[in-house]
Amino acid sequence: MQPETMLTRSRRSVTILMLLLVALTALAGCGPRATGGAVAASADESQVVIDLPALVIDVQADGSMTIGGQPVTQLGAMIGQDLSTLAVPVDTVNFLTQAKIQHIQIDNTAEGILILVNGQPIPSLAWDGEKLVATGEVLETLGGGLALLDKLLPMIRNLGIGVILRFPVAAGTEILPFVAADDEAASRALAAQQEFLDAVGTPPTFEVTVTYADDGTWSVAGLSQAELAQFLPAVQNTLNLPLNVIQTASGAGIDEIALSTNPDGIFIAVNGKTLPYITWADGRINHVLTLAQQTGLLGDDLNAQTLLNTIEGLLPAVQASNLKLTVVFP
C-alpha cells in the first residue's frame, strides 16, 4: 500500500473518530425535550422520522458556552470549525440571571415550534401539513421558493429536535425543571374566556376590508378615504401605506393579505392561503406577562401589578373575539 494512501486513510479515521467524540459529547449534554417521543409515536412507518432529546447548551457567566461540560470552541476545533464567536453578551447573561430566567427551550414538534421559558410555554409558532404547503406556495409566489419546497416543508413535522439554553442561576435559587408541571394559568385563562362568553352570549366579531388603489388611496365598504374622513377624521391617515409597499405587493402577485385572531391565536393568510400562526391559548400570554413583570419590563412593582391586572382583565375579551383585517392590493 502506498504511503499516501495510508496517510489518507489515517486522516479519514481521525476525522471519523473526532466526529464520533463530538457526537458522544453532544449526547452527554442532552436533556428531556418538552415533547420528546411524540413525533415518533404519531408517525407512519413509511415516513422518515427523527426524534431526539434536547441538546442542552450551558451558557457560562462570561457568555461562553459548553455542551456536556466541554467548551463549544473545543468541540468546534475537533471538527475543524472556528466557534470562538459563538457566545452570549455578558450583559445579557447578567440580565437573564437577575430576572431569574434559568433556561429557554426551543422544541420542533409535529404541530409547530414550541418555546418554553423556565419550563412554561409562551406564544409560539404552530402549523399543520396544509399550512406548511401553503408556506411553500406563498414563497414561490414571492420568488423565494425552492424546487420541491412545498413537498419538503411538511417533512418538518417528522423532525423532533430541540435545544435548551441554560443560564447561570443565582445562589440560593430553586432549580426549575425544563418542563414545568401543569399549572393553573391555562385553566384560569379558559375559565375567564368562558365567563366572558357567558356574559356576552356570542364571541364579538369585527371584520374590515381595506382596498387600496394604484395611487395609494384606499376605501372601506365602498367609502373612499375622503368620505370616511368627513365623519371619522381620526382614520384619515391611519390606514395609509407607503406607495412602494403597495407597488411591491402587487408586483409580487399578492392580491390580498388577511390578519385575523381567534381564541387559538394570530393568523396571517396571503392570497387566501393561511400560513403558520402564533399560538396564544392555554395561558401562554399569562406566562409572558409574568415574565415581563419578573424582568421589570412593566415598570416598578406597584405600576407593574396595576398594569398586569389591567391587561389580564382585558385578555379574555381580546382572545375570545374574532377579529379580521383584510388588505386588498390593486
Sequence and secondary structure as in RCSB ss.txt:
>XXXX:A:sequence
MQPETMLTRSRRSVTILMLLLVALTALAGCGPRATGGAVAASADESQVVIDLPALVIDVQADGSMTIGGQPVTQL
GAMIGQDLSTLAVPVDTVNFLTQAKIQHIQIDNTAEGILILVNGQPIPSLAWDGEKLVATGEVLETLGGGLALLD
KLLPMIRNLGIGVILRFPVAAGTEILPFVAADDEAASRALAAQQEFLDAVGTPPTFEVTVTYADDGTWSVAGLSQ
AELAQFLPAVQNTLNLPLNVIQTASGAGIDEIALSTNPDGIFIAVNGKTLPYITWADGRINHVLTLAQQTGLLGD
DLNAQTLLNTIEGLLPAVQASNLKLTVVFP
>XXXX:A:secstr
  HHHHHHHHHHHHHHHHHHHHHHHHHHTEE  TTTTHHHHHS TTS  EEEEEEEEEE TTS EEETTEEHHHH
HHHTT   TT    HHHHHHHHHTT  EEEEEEETTEEEEEETTEEEEEEE  HHHHHHHHHHHHHTT   TTHH
HHGGGGGGEEEEEEEE    TT     SS    SHHHHHHHHHHHHHHHHSS  EEEEEEEE TTS EEETTEEH
HHHHHH GGGTTTT   HHHHHHHHHTT  EEEEEEETTEEEEEETTEE  EEE TTTHHHHHHHHHHHTTTT S
HHHHHHHHHHHHHHHHHHHHSEEEEEEE  
